[in-house]
């Protein structure tokens, strides 16, 4: 009878271990997929484009700009102060208006 109880508990602990590993693997896959969707995707367009982005209500960004969550970002290698960047943005807005 003691051998049967030991074997029974080994079977239960092995089954629970397999279930635990399966749940951890599933959680890892789900987290990887959710972070992949949140990562910044390059959204370079051939020019000023007002077509809707895929699966969103947001407009696409201009050439060399990156679209992320309905906002457009420009990443430059130039180093400028906040005021210099603000002035350049004002000039860009005037040019596009």
C-alpha positions, -999 to +999 in steps of 0.1 A: +000+000+000+029+024+008+044+018-027+011+026-043+008+060-024+044+069-033+038+061-070+004+080-069+020+111-055+049+110-080+024+108-108+005+138-095+036+158-089+049+150-124+016+159-140+015+192-121+051+199-131+042+194-168+012+217-165+033+243-148+059+242-175+032+244-202+016+275-185+050+292-182+057+285-219+023+299-229+028+330-208+062+336-223+048+333-258+019+357-250+043+383-234+066+381-264+037+387-288+023+416-268+057+433-266+063+427-303+031+446-311+042+475-289+076+479-304+083+508-326+078+499-362+094+518-390+067+536-409+087+553-436+064+564-464+073+576-499+061+611-492+033+631-475+007+605-473-027+608-456-038+572-461-049+555-429-023+532-413-032+495-412-057+487-385-059+522-371-077+555-374-044+574-376-028+591-405+006+581-419+037+602-414+057+620-440+090+607-454+117+600-429+093+603-400+083+573-378+047+567-369+039+552-335+005+552-318-010+579-339+020+602-335+048+611-359+084+612-347+115+625-364+148+611-353+179+630-362+216+626-357+220+663-353+225+678-318+204+708-310+189+726-280+152+725-272+148+761-285+166+753-318+144+723-324+113+742-315+122+769-341+129+743-367+095+728-360+078+762-364+095+766-398+084+731-408+048+739-398+049+771-418+062+753-449+036+726-448+006+749-440 
